[in-house]
Every structure is written in C-alpha cells, then in structure tokens.
Amino acid sequence: MILWDKFDSSFKKNTSANAFYIGGRFYSYNEFVEYISGSQQLLQKNIGQSTGQNVGVICNDSIETFAAIFAIWFSGCCFVPLHPLHPTIVNNEKIQQSGLQFIFDSETNQFPIYSQVKHICNKEIMSAEPLTINQEMNRAYILFTSGSTGKPKGVPINLKNLSAFAEGFLELYPDLTSEDRFLQTYDLTSDAAFTGYLIPLLLGATVFTIPAGGFKYLSIVKILQEQQITWTQFTPSVLNYLRPYFKSIRFDSLKHSHFGGETLPFDLVSEWAKCVPNAEISNIYGPTETTITCTIHRTNIDQLKEKVHNGIVSIGKPLNGVKILIIDEKDQIVADSEKGELCIGGAQVMDGYLSAMQTEKNPFFVSENPKEYYYRSGDLVVRDHEGFLMFCGRKDDQLKISGYRVEPAEIELAVSNAANGMKSKAFGFQNKGGTESIVVFIEKFDEEPEKLKEKLRTLLPSALIPEKVISIRQFPINMNGKIDKSKLFEEYSTQIYG
C-alpha cells in the first residue's frame, strides 16, 4: 500500500470526524474528501489522464488549498507550493524552474497572473465523485531553498522519501492517536509544515491552522487556550515573542511541544516548559534535502538539560532508516566526541536538485564500505558516547532564520539591485531573544534603512529581510584579504545589539 492509499484509508475510516479547523469552522473528513474530489475533477479536466506534471498551489489558509495538494498527489502529479505574499519575482522564478503550466488558487485575483500559466480556481468546489488514486507517481513535491547563486534552489522530494519520513516519525511516536489536536503554525512553503498536516491526517486527527492577518503569536496563544491543542511545532523564535507572556499562560492539555528550524537555547525552552507542565519536549532537525525531519531528541525537560552543548539543546538521534556519518575536512570519518560535518543517508535523502546547475559542488559524500550516498549538510556536529548529536554551527556562512535556510549571497545580490550596486555583506547574529537574525553592512550607504527594507520586500521573501542595516565607511580586511567579520562586529556592536 503506497502512502496515498494510507491517506485514502484514513479518510474513509474517519468520515464523520473533524479533519480541519480553519477560519473559525470545522471541516469533517467527509467534507474534505468532497473538496479533494472537486479539485481532482478540475485538475483532470485540464491535464487529462497525464501524470508526473508539476502543479502549483497558491497556499492560502483555506480548506481548498489542502484539497488541491491532495488532488495533485492522488492524480499522480507533483505539488509545488507558492506563497501568496512572496514577491512576484521570487514566485516567477519558482514557476519557471519547475515548468508550471497550472496553478491552483482558492482566492481569485489575489495573485499576479503569470502569462504562461493557467490558474485553476477551486474556491468552494466540491464533488461527490469517488477519489481516484494514481499508482504511478514518483515525485511528491518541490520546495525551494535559498541559493548561493542568488536564486532559489529547487529540492524535489520523491514518494519514497516522504513515505520513509512518515513511517519513521510514526514509529517514534506510537502514542499519537486520532484524538490528538495538531496546531499547524508554519506556512505551507516550508517543509516543517508537512508534519503539521500529513501526520494528523494519517491518524484521523484534527489539524488547526493559524488565521491569516492579526498578530500570529497571539493567535497561537488563543488557539492553544480555546481548542485544547495537544501537539505543536514551531521555531524557537516564536517563544521569543511569547516570552513576555510566560508568567500568565499555562497549557495543561499540550502533550507534545516540538521545536525545529533553528537552534534551541536551553534557557529559553526551560522557561517555556513551565507553561506546558504535561508536555514532553522534542527538538527536531532536518535539511530540506533529507525530507522534513531526520533526527529528533524526544524527552522531558529534566532529561533535556543532560544533552546540552554550549547552551544549545541536542538535535537527538536519527529516525529509523536514516543513516548518519560525521566527516572531517579530508572526508575521513571522525570518532565520537570529535567535531565534523554531518552527512545524512537513507531513504529520506533526495536524489538530486531540480537542476544540476543549481549547486557549485557535489552535495553528496560517497562512503566506500558499503558504497552509499550521503547528503553533506554543511552543519558541524559532535556525537556523544550515547549517540546524541550536538549542533556546533555551520561549516560555511549559511544561516537558519525562522525555519528557512538562508544564503547570504542571495541577500547581498538583492541589496546590490536595490542600492545601485553598492557593496554589502550579510551576516547572522544572535538578537536579544537568543535567536538568529540578519545584519547587512553596506559601504558608503546614505539611504534610510527602512526605505531599503521596503525595496528588499519586493525582491526577497520576508524571512530574508535583514533586521539591521548598517552603513560603514569601508570594509575592514584581514591578513588573508577577506572581510574581517570580527572587526566589523566589534566596531559596530552598539548598532547591532543595541
């Protein structure tokens, strides 16, 4: 039985149960199936019985968006998410790279029309026709990560990758049931979002989404309080926004509190644990190329402090089926307690990027005995004697901001375009809340930082907009002829951290 058959079986088994809570109303599994069927009929009218096509979805907070995703999968096609608020130039790049001919959109006239793509409006489209499950589909979805060339980089994930993740995750959490209530906090262009709806829909559980508009973080608190949520996952940055309210909030119904997308500071999560006295804490890790999540540290708060490195909580151990190697700069496997680059193998690892031209170097490490491919994560780790992985930073300059992987080169290219070719350099820094933010230094820049940020919002997704923009007279150079980051941070520390 393929993964789509398992979903179909869950939908049929839980017909009268609630599948979603969106925009203040519940949708039963039976209603959800009718929405999927309506979208599937629309799709098949446009593409016929052909399979394997990439089909886009404008990811609104609507039942029709989720229906379109499953209609695409059940029809043997590949889902490509597009964010309705991302700059047109960014979405057009994704459309071109993935060769989209059709895009689902549940909100008419809300998205710029791309001339070579047909929009399929599935708003309030339902059908009583039975669902059909195509058995031939291979590719499941394509996500785009920040690229070192300045353009988004396409990551195709196959059905075998997604199936391996779902199997490994559910094996680690056998206590999850159809009675659980999952809060989906990520936007649907992020791979972390998949856990928040794929897992509960396999179980026959209910998915609660965060309404668009308003203050997202207060919406999270409201739903947690009113809907007796039992499972959450969000970035540590969310905790920074909620931190001022910690003393006045308490969520007794929460059983699982997951974190991912950024490093998890122990002092921050230990404060949060007092707000969720009945929840266990899970810290998760997984590059997009390795399908959502590949390692998890599942524990209670008392045990959590036993696996902390430099104030950061361990990223745990690999899911069943995920293979781990740690290598040094000469590609030699290191011993436990020695730092090296984390390489990830197994069924969850992608076959390769959407375009071979999108990476300047081979993203894979090949082990000899046995000969297997491992994805080079670029993340430095140490493995302790019990097999727990401790995150030690990046091998390169790549950043992780609010769950998004960010290449400084992409920001610098956008700054150059927005600031008449001026020289800039982007770095990550820890803000007052202890999470990662972006600072951009620009040589001889005399424009207001907020004006530059407004221009950048037309060129970059929101996660890539710098928190700080600092004008400098000249970049300091170190003995190796490179920009001296330490001198920059020392000289402008007040502006960065003030």
N, C-alpha and C positions, 0 to 999 in steps of 0.2 A: 504493500500500500504506500503510494507516494504521499508527500506532505499535504498536497491539495485534497486528496481523498480523506485524510485525517480531519482536515477542517470541515469538509462536507459532512462527515460523520458526526462531528461535534455539533454542527448547526442543526442537523436533523434530530439529534438526541435531546437538544435543549430548546426546542421550538418556542415554548412559552416563557422561557427565562429572559432576563434583560441582557442584551449584548452590549449596548452603549447607553451612556448618559451624556448628551451633547446639547448645549444651549438651553438647559433647564428642563429637558424632557428625556424620558427613557424610550429606547427602541428595542423591541424584542428580537430574538434570533429569527423568528419567522418574518418580521418586517425587514430585517437586514438582508435575508435571502431574497426577498422580493425586490429590494433595491439593487442587489447584485445582479439579479436576473434582468432587470430593466436596463442596467448599464451594459450587460453582456449582449443583449439584443441590439442595442445601439452600436456597440463595437463591431459586431459581426455584420451588421448592415454596411459598415464602412470598409471592413477588410475582408469580408467573406470568410472562408474557412482557413485562410492562410495563418500560419503560426510563426513564432520566432521574431515577430516585429517588436521594436521598441516603441512603447506608447507612453506619452507624458501625462502627468496629472498635476493640475494646479491644486496644491494642498491647502484647502480651506478647512476650517473647523466645522465639518458637516458630515452627516451620515453618507451623503453621496460621494464624498472623497474616499472614504473607506470602501464603499461599494465598488467604485471604479478600480481600486487597487486589486480587489479580489476578482473582479470581472476580467481584468487583464491577465491575471495568473491562471484563472480557470480556462481562459481561452487560448492558453499556450503562448502568451506573449510576455514581454519584459516591462516592468514598471520603472519609469523614470520620474522621480519627484521634482517638482519645480515650486519654489517659494513665491507666493503672490506679492511679497514685499521686497524681494531682492531686485536690484537694479536690472533694467531691461537688458543692458549689455551683458550682464552675467548670465541671465537665463537664455539669451540668444546664443551664447557660446555653448551652453549645455545642449540646446536644441540642435545646433549644427554638429557638434561632436557625436551625438547619439543618433543622428539622422532621423529625427522625429518627423512623421507625417501627420500624426493625430495627437491631440491633447484633450483630455477630459477637463472640463471646468464647470463646477456646480454654480458659479456666480457669473452670470453673463455680463460682459462689458467691464469686467474688473481687471482684465489682464491685457497688455498690449498685443495686438494681433501681429503675429509673425507671418509674413506673406506666403511662405511655402508650407504652412502647417494648417490643417483643418481643425477647428475647435468643435468638440462634441459636448454639448450642454446636457448634463444628466440631472438637472435640478428637478426634484420631485418625480423622477421617472421610476416607476415600479412595474413589475410584471409577475404574473402567476406562473409563467413558463418554468419548467424544472431547469435547474442548473445543469450545464454540461461540463465535464472535467476532461480537458485535453491531456493526454498522457505523454505527448512528445516534447513538451517544453523543457529546455535546458537552463537558459539564463533566467534568473528571478528578478534582479533589479540592478540598476546602475546608479551609484552615488558619485558625487564629485567632491574631491578634496582640494585644498589649496595646493597650487603647483609652484615649483621653484622657477619655472619659466615665466611666471606671471599670469598664467592661465589655469583655470580649474582642470583637475586631472580626473579622468573617468575611471571608476573602480567597478567592474562588473562582478556580481556575485551570482553563482550558479545555484540551481536547486539542491545539488548535493551539499554545497556549503551551508545553505540555510537549514537543510534537514539535519545536518550534523550539529549545528548550534542548538536547534530546538530540542534534539534528543539529549545532548549533553547538559543543557540547562535544566530540563525537567527531571533528569536523573539526579541532579544535585539538590533539587527542591521537591521531593516527593510529597511534602506536606501541603503544597498548594492544591486547592480544590476549586470546584465551581462556585463555592460560597465566597471566595475571595473577591475583593473590590479593588481594582487596579487603577491608580491615577497615572495618566499619560501626560507628562509635563514637557516633553521635547517636541519641537516642530518636526514635521514628517520628512524633511530633507536630511535629517540626522539619523545615523544608523542606530543610535541609542533608542530612538522612538519605536523601533520594531519590537523590542522586548515588551513595551507597554501595551501592545495590542495583539501581537502574534501569540504570546504565551497564554493570556487570558482567554482568547477565542478558541484555542486548542482545548482548554479546560472547561469551556462553557461558563466562564466567569463574566463579570461586567467590567467594561472599560469606561472610565470617567475622563473627559477631556477638560482642558483649561480654556475658558471662553476667550475669544479674541477681544482686544481692547481692554481698557482699565489697567490696573496695576497687577501684573501677573502674579507677583509674590503674595499679595493679599488674597488673590483669588485662590491660590493654593491653600492658604490657611482656612479660608471659608469652606472650601470643599472638604478638606480633611475633617473639619469640625462637624459639618452638616451631614455628610454622607457616610460616615463610619468607614473610611478607607482603611484597608488592611495592608496594601502594598504600594510603595512609592519608589521612584528612582529619579534623582536629579543631581545636578552638578554641585560641588561644594560652594560655588558662587551663590547659589540660591540661599544657602544657610547664612551667608554674609548679609543678605537683605533681610532675612528673618531674625537675625541675631538680636536686634533691639527689642523683639517681642518675646524672646525665650522665656522670660520670667512669668509671662501672663498666658502662655499656651501650654496645653497638655493634650496629647492624642493617645488615649488609652487603647483604642481599637487597632492601632497600627501594629502589625506583626512583623513586617519586613520593610526595612529602611535601606534602600540601595543607593550607592553613590558611584559616579563614574564621569569620565570626560576630562577630569583634572586631577591633580594630586590632592589627596585628602589629608588635611592637617589634623593631627590627633587632638589638639586643644579645642579646635572648633567642633569636631564631632562628639567629643566628650561632653561639651555643653549641651549639644542637641539631644544627646541620649537621655538627659533629664526630662525632656519634653515628651519622649516616647518610651516610657518605662517598661512596656511589654514587647518592644520590638528588638529583633536582632539586627545587627549592622552588617551590611555586605559592601565591600569595596571591590569594584569590578574594573577590568582593563581589557582593551581590545582595539587595535588599529582597524580601520575600515576594511583593509585588505584581508583581515582574518575573521570577518563576519561577526560584527556586533560585539561579542564578548568572548574572550578566550581564557582568561584567568579570573578567579573570584576568591576573595577572602571572606568567608561566611563565619560570623562569630558573634558573641555578645560583647558588651562594652568592657567588661572586666578582662576578658581574654585579648581584646583588641590592643591594649597597651603593651602586651607582651611581644607584639610584632610591629614595632615602630622603628623607622630608621631616619635619623635627622629630623624628627618631628612629623614624619610622613607615614601614614598607615600602609602596611604591606598590600601589594596587589594580589597576594594569595598564591594559589596553585592552579595549574591548567585544568580545564574541563576534561572529562573523559573523551579520549580521541584526539586531544590537542597535544602536540609534541613540542618540547622546549629544548633549545640549545643556547648556550651562552659562549660567545667567542671573543677573542681579543683582536687587536688591530691587525694581526697577521693571520686572521681567520683560524686560529687554533682554539679548540675548546678549553675553557678555563675550569679550574677546580672550584668546588663550593667555597663560598666566602671570598672569592675573587671577583672583582668587577669586570663586566664585559657587556657586549651588545646582545640584547635579547633577540633570538631568532625563533620563529614560530612555524611549526609544520603540522601536517594532518589534514583531515578532510575539510576543515573550515577555511583553508587558505585559498585565495583566488588563484586562477590560472595565469593571469597577467592583466596589465592595464588595457583600457579600451583602445589606446593607440600606443604602439611600441615607441613612438617618437616623444611620448609624454614623460619619459624618465631619462635622465642623463647617464644613469648607471643601472646595471642589472640589480633588480630589487631582491633577488634570491641568492641564498647561500646553499651550496650543494654539499651535503655530507657524503662521505665515502662508504662507510660501513654501518648500515646499508646505504645505498645511494638514494637520497631523498632530498626534496626541495624544501627549504625553509625561507620564510619571508624575513628579510632584515628590517627590524622595526625602527632602528636608529635610537632606541631607548636603552640606556645603561641600567643594569640591574646587578644585584648580588643575591645569590641563593643561599639561604642558611642551611644548617645541617638537617632541618626538618622538611626542607623542600619549599619553604615560603620565599617568594620573590620580593625583594626590596627595591623600590624605584630610586635611582640615583641621578636622574637628569637625562639630558639629550646628548647624543654624540655630535649633533650639528646644531644649527641655530633655530630649528623648528620650534614653534610654540603650540601650546594647547590652551585655547581660550573658550570658556563656556561650552566645552564638549566638541569644539571644532578644531581641527588641525590647521595651523596657520603657518605658511611660508613667508618670512619677512620680505622676500623678493617680490611677492605679489603686492604687498602693501607699498613697497618702495616704487614699483612701477606706476601704481595708481597715483602716488604723491607726485611723481615726476610729471605725469599727464595733467594733474590738477594745479601744479605750481610752476608751470612754464619751464619744466626741465631741471628744476633745482635739485641739487644733490641731497639725498636723505638717507637715513639709516634707521631701521626699525628694530627694537629690542623688546623682550619681555621683562617685566619687573613685578615683584610682589606688592600689591596695594595694601592699604591699611587692614583690609579684611583677611589678608594672608593668601589671597588667590591671585592668579596670573592676569596681568593687564598688559597693554601695549603702549610704549612710548616711541615717538618718532622725533628724531633730531633732524633739523633742516638747516643747511648752510645759508646764512645771509637772507633769512626769510623775514619779511616785514608785514605780512598779512595777519589778520586776526585768526587765531587758531580755530575758532568756531566757524568762520567762513570756509576755511579749508575742509573742516569736517563735513560741512554741508555738501561741498563738491564731491568729497570721497563717498558720500552716501549714494551718489548716482553711479559710482564705479565699483563699489565693494559691498558684499553682504555685511550686515550690522556687526557680526562677530569680529570683523577685521578692522573696524573703525578704531583708531587709537584713542586711548583715554587722555593721553598727554601729547601735545605738540610743542616742541621747544626749539626756538631759533638760536643758533650758535654762530659765532664769527667764523670759525674754521674747525674742521675735524682734526683732533689730535691723532698722531700716527706713532705706533710703537716701533721697536727695533726691527721688526720683521716687515715693516712697510704697510701694516694693516691698521685699520681704525682702532684706536685704543679705547675699548669699551669701559674698562675700569676707570680710566681718567675722566671719561665723559660722565660716568655715574657719580664720581667723586665731586667733580666741579659743579654739577647741576643737581645735586642730591636734594636741595631745598625745593626746587621746582618739580622734581619727580615725586618725592614723597610728601611734600608739604600740602 
